[in-house]
């Protein structure tokens, strides 16, 4: 059979559940964009810049399981590298597709625009190899196989993939054997090793008097939240999440106890963990911010760790026994009736303190009252990210944070991707004023696509997390004040031309300075789920969440 190379590439993206492809047009990629625009099943992201497009693809992948971004050679692809490195770091299969110069120009080493002028057309490809689990610069004779290889490896390994496609190959027709579905099934666990591991784990569980479950980010990356939920429910064990695992466990379950992150954990939760004689970690990620600057106080001699690549029981490793296959077997081997534990009421953050200002304490205690079920909550690096992991989550909520990579401005793009990935779910974006200034242009793209997130702009006049770490009164931690509450207007929300073309309808947009104003605005937000809302929250300049203050107190960068 015959197929165009570019069409095959788009077909494969659709096969892995991608229907929106983010990016920016460039003269080396536009024939590929024609294919996307002419396909009724795909939507072009039409981003403001490549960095934001990579953030959007990342946010999309967190909801759909995979994402894609298209850039142009050199100038475009390098602009996206920061976001793609974040996706690689945080284990997300984002496919980076780069339109490159024609094969003729590359072979002749022509001095083209967007090059370094030295005839090396693989230099940017080699850069991206370092942050990709699989990469290729397509040639006519291997294009079909290479496209499939990169996408398969990215999806299976939960890492980014890179595909460079010369412009003259986009519509090139090639002969190929019958096209079969991508091979996306993970290898089976070694049966004998798994059987031994299961017996050892069940024996340890049967002997434990105070077992607990600790759920972390790899549960989300490998799509095993349902398996985890079944294990938590069947066992009845007290269950906690790490910050990167927030949203992986239904917080309405009786056995859910809260978030554990070393020395920044709520005191009551820390005491419960200390009493445990068996800790079952599922999908753990032992990064600094995820562990309270490596202050986890959990003895490995009483820890069972279920990873995607191995099961570890009291420091003994059962190689290639992946949690994906192992966890359902473990659940099935448990007693049919869950165990019960009398730990008392769940530990909660400090309740709302008196006052009229919108403080961190007030905001994160109050805002959950106004959130919908199945919310997607995007919490920006800094105050929002750290405050979010002790907030009460609505049932079915998904949290999008970037605890490992930590690129400020990330959530503005990620919220777009999440909203495009799940049009029927409500997106709540919490972003600081400093982070917003890096990626604010993407609000224009929200409006263009008609999406309706609720945007909370936390205006505390400066880079608060940086001030807490170093230089609280230094000029470099401050920046120009903007009229943030006028952002939707500036980006054309009220222009008749944009309204006719399907621009988002605007609900609340304004500055919010008191608690009464906040609650009034949130009632309007609740009543208008089909509108975009922008709340500029005026907050005390040095007011920080408890969790952030405790973390920076132990930072080695002070």
MIVOSE-64648 format. One line per 5 residues: number of its first residue (from 1); their letters; for each residue x, y, z of C-alpha. Coordinates in nm, 3 decimals. Each point is the difference from the previous one (the first is absolute). Layout:
# residues N
NUM = A = X/Y/Z ~ ...
END
This chain:
# residues 558
1 = XXXXX = 0.000/0.000/0.000 ~ 0.097/0.364/-0.038 ~ -0.022/0.283/0.251 ~ 0.130/0.353/0.040 ~ 0.258/0.028/0.277
6 = XXXXX = -0.162/0.305/0.160 ~ -0.343/-0.162/-0.003 ~ 0.139/-0.313/0.165 ~ 0.151/0.213/0.275 ~ -0.331/0.174/0.073
11 = XXXXX = -0.185/-0.333/-0.011 ~ 0.235/-0.142/0.263 ~ -0.054/0.302/0.227 ~ -0.375/-0.057/-0.021 ~ 0.057/-0.365/0.083
16 = XXXXX = 0.152/0.098/0.337 ~ -0.303/0.213/0.088 ~ 0.129/0.338/-0.122 ~ -0.251/0.224/-0.175 ~ 0.160/0.339/0.072
21 = XXXXX = 0.354/0.068/-0.118 ~ 0.171/0.308/0.139 ~ 0.263/0.219/-0.158 ~ 0.087/0.304/-0.210 ~ 0.008/0.020/-0.383
26 = XXXXX = 0.337/0.027/-0.171 ~ 0.102/-0.021/-0.361 ~ 0.144/-0.351/0.042 ~ -0.309/-0.153/0.163 ~ -0.303/0.160/-0.167
31 = XXXXX = -0.082/-0.285/-0.244 ~ -0.043/-0.221/0.309 ~ -0.232/0.260/0.150 ~ -0.210/-0.021/-0.317 ~ -0.062/-0.367/0.075
36 = XXXXX = -0.106/0.083/0.356 ~ -0.229/0.284/-0.105 ~ -0.165/-0.209/-0.272 ~ -0.064/-0.291/0.237 ~ -0.342/0.037/0.173
41 = XXXXX = 0.126/-0.216/0.290 ~ 0.296/0.222/0.092 ~ 0.035/0.353/0.136 ~ 0.301/0.227/-0.044 ~ 0.110/0.152/0.333
46 = XXXXX = 0.099/0.335/-0.155 ~ 0.218/0.103/0.294 ~ 0.155/0.337/0.072 ~ 0.354/-0.139/0.009 ~ 0.180/-0.332/0.000
51 = XXXXX = 0.077/-0.004/0.373 ~ -0.367/0.040/0.083 ~ -0.085/-0.264/-0.260 ~ 0.232/-0.249/0.170 ~ -0.163/0.078/0.336
56 = XXXXX = -0.342/-0.054/-0.157 ~ 0.105/-0.336/-0.143 ~ 0.125/-0.096/0.346 ~ -0.332/0.094/0.164 ~ -0.188/-0.187/-0.272
61 = XXXXX = 0.213/-0.312/0.059 ~ -0.080/0.008/0.372 ~ -0.368/-0.041/-0.088 ~ 0.007/-0.211/-0.320 ~ 0.315/-0.206/0.059
66 = XXXXX = 0.199/0.154/-0.287 ~ 0.045/0.336/-0.170 ~ 0.161/0.150/-0.311 ~ 0.161/0.329/-0.102 ~ 0.115/0.111/-0.344
71 = XXXXX = 0.274/0.260/-0.046 ~ 0.222/0.120/-0.280 ~ 0.368/-0.073/-0.042 ~ 0.250/0.175/0.227 ~ -0.167/0.312/0.132
76 = XXXXX = -0.331/-0.169/0.073 ~ 0.122/-0.328/0.144 ~ 0.251/0.167/0.231 ~ -0.272/0.224/0.138 ~ -0.191/-0.314/0.103
81 = XXXXX = 0.294/-0.183/0.161 ~ -0.061/0.121/0.357 ~ -0.356/-0.130/0.000 ~ 0.102/-0.329/-0.161 ~ 0.276/-0.051/0.255
86 = XXXXX = -0.269/0.044/0.264 ~ -0.214/-0.267/-0.163 ~ 0.298/-0.235/-0.013 ~ 0.083/0.073/0.364 ~ -0.357/-0.052/0.118
91 = XXXXX = -0.050/-0.314/-0.211 ~ -0.250/0.110/-0.263 ~ -0.010/-0.135/-0.357 ~ -0.002/0.320/-0.203 ~ 0.090/-0.046/-0.367
96 = XXXXX = 0.205/0.292/-0.137 ~ -0.036/0.025/-0.377 ~ 0.235/0.238/-0.181 ~ -0.036/0.114/-0.359 ~ 0.351/0.012/-0.147
101 = XXXXX = 0.149/0.125/-0.330 ~ -0.030/-0.213/-0.313 ~ 0.223/-0.303/-0.044 ~ 0.164/0.171/-0.299 ~ 0.098/0.306/0.205
106 = XXXXX = 0.130/-0.218/0.281 ~ 0.209/-0.215/-0.234 ~ 0.155/0.309/-0.162 ~ 0.066/0.159/0.343 ~ -0.168/0.319/-0.119
111 = XXXXX = 0.034/0.308/0.221 ~ -0.371/0.040/0.078 ~ -0.189/0.221/0.241 ~ -0.060/-0.154/0.345 ~ 0.335/-0.182/-0.022
116 = XXXXX = 0.333/0.069/0.170 ~ 0.146/0.067/-0.344 ~ 0.239/-0.296/0.018 ~ -0.190/-0.257/-0.207 ~ -0.074/-0.220/0.301
121 = XXXXX = -0.369/-0.088/-0.018 ~ 0.010/-0.253/0.283 ~ 0.130/0.228/0.273 ~ -0.343/0.075/0.149 ~ -0.104/-0.363/-0.037
126 = XXXXX = 0.305/-0.100/0.203 ~ -0.093/0.252/0.269 ~ -0.348/-0.148/0.030 ~ 0.137/-0.354/0.014 ~ 0.113/0.079/0.354
131 = XXXXX = -0.359/0.061/0.115 ~ -0.175/-0.269/-0.204 ~ -0.031/-0.373/0.061 ~ -0.015/-0.049/-0.377 ~ 0.078/0.235/-0.287
136 = XXXXX = 0.030/-0.002/-0.377 ~ 0.060/0.227/-0.298 ~ -0.211/-0.166/-0.267 ~ 0.123/-0.131/-0.332 ~ -0.227/-0.122/-0.277
141 = XXXXX = 0.112/-0.364/0.029 ~ -0.065/-0.034/0.374 ~ -0.264/0.262/0.081 ~ -0.294/-0.227/0.078 ~ 0.198/-0.233/0.226
146 = XXXXX = 0.177/0.286/0.175 ~ -0.323/0.190/0.073 ~ -0.145/-0.313/0.156 ~ 0.317/-0.074/0.200 ~ 0.024/0.345/0.156
151 = XXXXX = -0.368/0.021/0.092 ~ -0.004/-0.351/0.145 ~ 0.311/0.063/0.209 ~ -0.131/0.334/0.129 ~ -0.333/-0.148/0.107
156 = XXXXX = 0.151/-0.312/0.158 ~ 0.280/0.184/0.182 ~ -0.209/0.305/0.099 ~ 0.261/0.238/-0.143 ~ 0.022/0.246/-0.287
161 = XXXXX = 0.070/-0.101/-0.361 ~ 0.145/0.208/-0.285 ~ -0.088/-0.031/-0.370 ~ 0.166/0.225/-0.256 ~ -0.176/-0.003/-0.338
166 = XXXXX = 0.150/0.173/-0.307 ~ -0.258/0.218/-0.173 ~ 0.023/-0.191/-0.328 ~ -0.086/-0.327/0.176 ~ -0.326/0.121/0.154
171 = XXXXX = -0.202/-0.075/-0.314 ~ 0.239/-0.263/-0.133 ~ -0.175/-0.329/-0.075 ~ 0.171/-0.322/0.103 ~ -0.074/-0.368/-0.042
176 = XXXXX = -0.053/-0.193/0.321 ~ -0.137/-0.329/0.122 ~ -0.345/-0.010/0.154 ~ -0.007/0.246/0.289 ~ -0.076/-0.170/0.330
181 = XXXXX = -0.077/0.165/0.336 ~ 0.288/0.136/0.206 ~ 0.145/-0.248/0.251 ~ -0.074/0.174/0.328 ~ -0.044/-0.296/0.233
186 = XXXXX = 0.260/-0.011/0.276 ~ 0.197/-0.326/0.040 ~ -0.140/-0.257/0.241 ~ 0.166/-0.030/0.339 ~ 0.225/-0.307/0.040
191 = XXXXX = -0.246/-0.255/0.139 ~ 0.220/-0.180/0.250 ~ 0.152/0.318/0.141 ~ -0.344/0.157/0.029 ~ -0.139/-0.305/0.179
196 = XXXXX = 0.277/0.013/0.259 ~ -0.040/0.376/0.045 ~ -0.375/-0.039/0.051 ~ 0.050/-0.261/0.273 ~ 0.256/0.216/0.178
201 = XXXXX = -0.218/0.312/-0.013 ~ -0.314/-0.182/0.117 ~ 0.197/-0.151/0.288 ~ 0.129/0.343/0.102 ~ -0.352/0.146/-0.014
206 = XXXXX = -0.144/-0.281/0.210 ~ 0.254/0.064/0.275 ~ -0.037/0.380/0.005 ~ -0.205/0.162/0.277 ~ 0.021/0.357/-0.128
211 = XXXXX = 0.040/-0.012/-0.381 ~ -0.037/0.316/-0.209 ~ -0.008/0.073/-0.373 ~ 0.198/0.286/-0.158 ~ -0.110/0.095/-0.356
216 = XXXXX = 0.223/0.209/-0.225 ~ 0.031/0.147/-0.349 ~ 0.087/-0.311/-0.203 ~ -0.351/-0.126/0.071 ~ -0.130/0.289/-0.210
221 = XXXXX = 0.264/-0.037/-0.271 ~ -0.072/-0.370/-0.051 ~ -0.379/0.040/0.010 ~ -0.059/-0.239/0.290 ~ -0.219/0.217/0.222
226 = XXXXX = -0.288/-0.248/-0.025 ~ 0.224/-0.287/0.112 ~ 0.124/0.211/0.290 ~ -0.355/0.093/0.097 ~ -0.097/-0.366/0.007
231 = XXXXX = 0.303/-0.087/0.213 ~ -0.069/0.284/0.244 ~ -0.367/-0.095/0.031 ~ 0.057/-0.376/0.031 ~ 0.279/0.034/0.257
236 = XXXXX = -0.155/0.272/0.215 ~ 0.354/0.119/0.082 ~ 0.053/0.368/0.091 ~ 0.103/0.167/-0.325 ~ 0.213/0.308/-0.067
241 = XXXXX = 0.126/0.174/-0.311 ~ 0.329/0.172/-0.072 ~ -0.032/0.348/-0.158 ~ 0.056/-0.141/-0.350 ~ -0.266/-0.263/0.069
246 = XXXXX = -0.269/0.254/0.090 ~ -0.318/-0.095/-0.184 ~ 0.094/-0.367/-0.037 ~ -0.221/-0.098/0.296 ~ -0.364/0.093/0.057
251 = XXXXX = 0.014/0.229/0.302 ~ -0.359/-0.081/0.093 ~ 0.105/-0.354/0.100 ~ -0.007/-0.065/0.374 ~ 0.350/-0.148/-0.016
256 = XXXXX = 0.155/0.309/-0.162 ~ 0.207/0.185/0.260 ~ 0.183/0.280/-0.182 ~ 0.328/0.099/-0.162 ~ 0.343/-0.106/0.128
261 = XXXXX = 0.314/0.195/-0.093 ~ 0.261/-0.045/0.266 ~ 0.053/0.287/0.240 ~ -0.256/0.229/-0.164 ~ -0.284/-0.246/0.069
266 = XXXXX = -0.284/0.091/0.235 ~ 0.102/-0.116/0.347 ~ -0.289/-0.242/0.050 ~ 0.078/-0.177/-0.328 ~ 0.368/-0.029/0.091
271 = XXXXX = -0.092/-0.168/0.327 ~ -0.215/-0.256/-0.184 ~ 0.285/-0.084/-0.238 ~ 0.244/-0.042/0.289 ~ -0.226/-0.266/0.157
276 = XXXXX = -0.014/-0.207/-0.320 ~ 0.177/-0.336/0.009 ~ -0.046/-0.052/-0.375 ~ 0.002/0.264/-0.272 ~ -0.119/-0.101/-0.348
281 = XXXXX = 0.129/0.260/-0.244 ~ -0.163/0.003/-0.343 ~ 0.174/0.189/-0.281 ~ 0.234/0.201/0.220 ~ 0.207/0.294/-0.131
286 = XXXXX = 0.263/0.104/0.254 ~ 0.073/0.354/-0.125 ~ 0.085/0.293/0.229 ~ -0.331/0.191/-0.011 ~ -0.198/-0.325/0.011
291 = XXXXX = 0.170/-0.115/0.320 ~ 0.035/0.321/0.199 ~ 0.361/0.047/-0.108 ~ 0.080/-0.370/0.048 ~ -0.139/-0.007/0.354
296 = XXXXX = -0.205/-0.319/-0.044 ~ 0.026/-0.182/0.332 ~ -0.096/-0.346/-0.127 ~ 0.213/-0.305/0.081 ~ 0.073/-0.201/-0.314
301 = XXXXX = 0.011/-0.317/0.210 ~ -0.376/0.030/0.048 ~ -0.081/0.129/-0.349 ~ -0.144/-0.179/-0.302 ~ 0.039/0.203/-0.317
306 = XXXXX = -0.200/-0.072/-0.315 ~ 0.165/0.161/-0.302 ~ -0.068/-0.021/-0.371 ~ 0.331/-0.182/-0.045 ~ 0.029/-0.212/0.317
311 = XXXXX = -0.150/-0.098/0.333 ~ 0.225/0.058/0.302 ~ -0.075/-0.172/0.330 ~ 0.213/0.104/0.298 ~ 0.294/0.085/-0.228
316 = XXXXX = -0.029/-0.324/-0.201 ~ -0.077/0.076/-0.366 ~ -0.224/-0.210/-0.223 ~ 0.113/0.127/-0.338 ~ -0.253/0.070/-0.278
321 = XXXXX = -0.299/-0.069/0.228 ~ -0.194/0.313/-0.102 ~ -0.277/0.145/0.212 ~ -0.227/0.014/-0.308 ~ -0.044/-0.378/-0.003
326 = XXXXX = 0.093/-0.072/0.361 ~ -0.240/0.231/0.185 ~ -0.328/-0.163/-0.121 ~ 0.144/-0.340/0.099 ~ 0.088/0.134/0.343
331 = XXXXX = -0.350/0.142/0.044 ~ -0.160/-0.331/-0.099 ~ 0.215/-0.183/0.257 ~ -0.116/0.219/0.290 ~ -0.277/-0.110/0.239
336 = XXXXX = -0.341/0.083/-0.145 ~ -0.094/0.218/0.297 ~ 0.209/0.315/0.051 ~ 0.172/0.055/0.332 ~ -0.116/0.286/0.221
341 = XXXXX = 0.216/0.251/0.182 ~ -0.108/0.256/0.257 ~ 0.229/0.295/-0.065 ~ -0.253/0.268/0.088 ~ -0.090/0.304/-0.211
346 = XXXXX = 0.223/0.082/-0.297 ~ 0.263/0.264/0.071 ~ -0.088/0.328/-0.168 ~ 0.193/0.322/-0.065 ~ -0.047/0.292/0.235
351 = XXXXX = -0.360/0.126/-0.038 ~ -0.076/0.345/-0.139 ~ 0.133/0.276/0.221 ~ -0.193/0.321/0.059 ~ 0.051/0.297/-0.229
356 = XXXXX = -0.115/0.159/-0.323 ~ 0.310/-0.044/-0.218 ~ 0.034/-0.287/-0.245 ~ 0.280/-0.190/0.169 ~ 0.146/-0.335/-0.101
361 = XXXXX = -0.170/-0.155/0.303 ~ -0.338/0.138/-0.106 ~ 0.027/-0.073/-0.372 ~ 0.096/-0.368/0.015 ~ -0.254/-0.078/0.270
366 = XXXXX = -0.282/0.187/-0.175 ~ 0.040/-0.062/-0.371 ~ -0.085/-0.374/0.009 ~ -0.354/0.094/0.108 ~ -0.055/0.149/-0.346
371 = XXXXX = 0.161/-0.270/-0.215 ~ -0.178/-0.253/-0.223 ~ 0.048/-0.375/0.018 ~ 0.251/-0.138/-0.253 ~ 0.183/0.332/0.004
376 = XXXXX = 0.341/0.038/-0.161 ~ 0.209/0.213/0.237 ~ 0.315/0.158/-0.144 ~ 0.222/0.130/0.281 ~ 0.301/0.204/-0.107
381 = XXXXX = 0.352/-0.051/0.134 ~ 0.038/0.198/0.323 ~ -0.272/0.091/0.247 ~ -0.286/-0.168/-0.189 ~ 0.180/-0.330/-0.049
386 = XXXXX = 0.097/-0.039/0.364 ~ -0.332/0.121/0.139 ~ -0.197/-0.234/-0.226 ~ 0.116/-0.330/0.142 ~ -0.180/0.052/0.333
391 = XXXXX = -0.315/0.153/-0.150 ~ -0.317/-0.209/-0.003 ~ -0.047/-0.131/-0.352 ~ -0.340/-0.043/-0.164 ~ -0.094/-0.357/-0.087
396 = XXXXX = 0.164/-0.109/-0.324 ~ 0.245/0.293/-0.007 ~ 0.321/-0.007/-0.204 ~ 0.296/0.213/0.110 ~ 0.252/0.138/-0.247
401 = XXXXX = 0.321/0.119/0.166 ~ 0.369/-0.016/-0.087 ~ 0.177/-0.091/0.324 ~ 0.302/-0.156/-0.171 ~ 0.077/0.231/-0.296
406 = XXXXX = -0.146/0.317/0.154 ~ -0.005/0.238/-0.297 ~ -0.189/0.315/0.095 ~ -0.283/0.091/-0.237 ~ -0.057/-0.367/-0.085
411 = XXXXX = -0.362/-0.018/0.114 ~ -0.126/0.276/-0.229 ~ 0.080/-0.219/-0.299 ~ -0.081/-0.327/0.177 ~ -0.349/0.124/0.088
416 = XXXXX = -0.069/0.052/-0.371 ~ 0.110/-0.355/-0.079 ~ -0.209/-0.144/0.283 ~ -0.308/0.193/-0.105 ~ 0.036/-0.112/-0.362
421 = XXXXX = 0.048/-0.360/0.117 ~ -0.315/-0.002/0.214 ~ -0.250/0.255/-0.124 ~ -0.270/-0.115/0.242 ~ 0.212/0.044/0.313
426 = XXXXX = 0.049/0.333/0.173 ~ 0.356/0.130/0.019 ~ 0.118/0.217/0.290 ~ 0.332/0.178/-0.052 ~ 0.190/0.142/0.299
431 = XXXXX = 0.297/0.205/-0.117 ~ 0.217/0.265/0.163 ~ 0.056/0.342/-0.150 ~ 0.366/-0.070/-0.080 ~ -0.064/-0.331/-0.170
436 = XXXXX = -0.289/0.149/-0.196 ~ 0.228/0.265/-0.150 ~ 0.206/-0.274/-0.166 ~ -0.282/-0.169/-0.191 ~ -0.299/0.237/0.011
441 = XXXXX = -0.043/-0.004/-0.381 ~ -0.162/-0.342/0.021 ~ -0.314/0.159/0.148 ~ -0.060/0.125/-0.354 ~ 0.000/-0.363/-0.116
446 = XXXXX = -0.252/-0.092/0.272 ~ -0.234/0.256/-0.150 ~ 0.072/-0.111/-0.356 ~ -0.103/-0.359/0.078 ~ -0.304/0.103/0.203
451 = XXXXX = 0.113/-0.180/0.315 ~ -0.132/0.115/0.337 ~ 0.250/-0.043/0.284 ~ -0.019/0.186/0.330 ~ 0.322/0.200/0.033
456 = XXXXX = 0.120/0.105/0.345 ~ 0.284/0.251/-0.033 ~ 0.173/0.015/0.340 ~ 0.138/0.354/0.015 ~ 0.245/0.024/0.288
461 = XXXXX = 0.223/0.247/-0.183 ~ 0.313/-0.197/-0.079 ~ 0.169/-0.338/-0.010 ~ -0.101/-0.114/0.348 ~ 0.167/-0.342/-0.008
466 = XXXXX = 0.326/0.164/-0.111 ~ -0.030/0.263/0.275 ~ -0.042/-0.271/0.261 ~ 0.311/-0.181/-0.126 ~ 0.225/0.303/-0.045
471 = XXXXX = -0.015/0.378/-0.038 ~ -0.343/0.089/0.144 ~ 0.056/0.371/-0.064 ~ 0.218/-0.022/-0.308 ~ -0.119/0.177/-0.314
476 = XXXXX = 0.058/-0.311/-0.216 ~ -0.287/-0.175/0.177 ~ -0.246/0.270/-0.111 ~ -0.134/0.102/-0.341 ~ -0.234/0.240/-0.175
481 = XXXXX = -0.356/-0.001/0.135 ~ -0.262/-0.090/-0.260 ~ -0.372/0.061/-0.015 ~ -0.060/-0.373/0.018 ~ -0.376/0.017/0.031
486 = XXXXX = -0.014/0.157/-0.347 ~ 0.179/-0.294/-0.163 ~ -0.308/-0.142/-0.173 ~ -0.086/0.340/-0.142 ~ 0.356/0.056/-0.126
491 = XXXXX = 0.001/-0.340/-0.171 ~ -0.312/0.083/-0.195 ~ -0.277/-0.170/0.193 ~ -0.244/0.283/-0.069 ~ 0.085/0.068/-0.364
496 = XXXXX = -0.301/-0.062/-0.224 ~ 0.217/-0.177/-0.258 ~ 0.126/-0.252/0.257 ~ -0.345/-0.055/0.150 ~ -0.137/-0.088/-0.345
501 = XXXXX = 0.281/-0.253/-0.047 ~ -0.080/-0.191/0.321 ~ 0.204/0.180/0.263 ~ -0.070/-0.101/0.361 ~ -0.285/0.184/0.169
506 = XXXXX = 0.126/0.201/0.296 ~ -0.147/-0.034/0.349 ~ 0.166/0.165/0.299 ~ 0.308/0.207/-0.073 ~ 0.135/0.230/0.264
511 = XXXXX = 0.214/0.075/0.299 ~ -0.096/-0.173/0.327 ~ 0.138/0.152/0.321 ~ -0.219/-0.129/0.286 ~ -0.152/-0.327/0.109
516 = XXXXX = -0.352/0.128/-0.056 ~ 0.094/0.097/-0.356 ~ 0.155/-0.342/-0.055 ~ -0.305/-0.191/0.115 ~ -0.229/0.220/-0.207
521 = XXXXX = 0.218/-0.051/-0.309 ~ 0.013/-0.376/0.055 ~ -0.378/-0.022/0.010 ~ -0.002/0.162/-0.343 ~ 0.268/-0.247/-0.116
526 = XXXXX = -0.201/-0.295/0.126 ~ -0.312/0.122/-0.177 ~ 0.176/0.038/-0.338 ~ 0.198/-0.314/-0.088 ~ -0.021/0.084/-0.371
531 = XXXXX = 0.200/0.323/0.040 ~ 0.365/0.086/0.055 ~ 0.072/0.181/0.327 ~ 0.301/0.203/0.112 ~ 0.043/0.085/0.368
536 = XXXXX = 0.298/0.215/0.094 ~ 0.044/-0.078/0.370 ~ 0.182/0.270/0.196 ~ 0.199/-0.178/0.270 ~ 0.242/0.112/0.274
541 = XXXXX = 0.348/0.040/-0.144 ~ 0.190/-0.243/0.224 ~ -0.282/-0.234/0.098 ~ 0.098/-0.358/-0.087 ~ -0.148/-0.347/0.049
546 = XXXXX = 0.132/-0.184/0.304 ~ 0.134/-0.280/-0.223 ~ 0.209/0.239/-0.209 ~ 0.146/0.177/0.303 ~ 0.108/-0.332/0.150
551 = XXXXX = 0.154/-0.119/-0.325 ~ 0.209/0.310/-0.070 ~ 0.123/-0.001/0.360 ~ 0.205/-0.309/-0.091 ~ 0.098/0.110/-0.353
556 = XXX = 0.370/-0.020/-0.078 ~ -0.040/0.303/-0.229 ~ -0.064/0.255/0.274
END
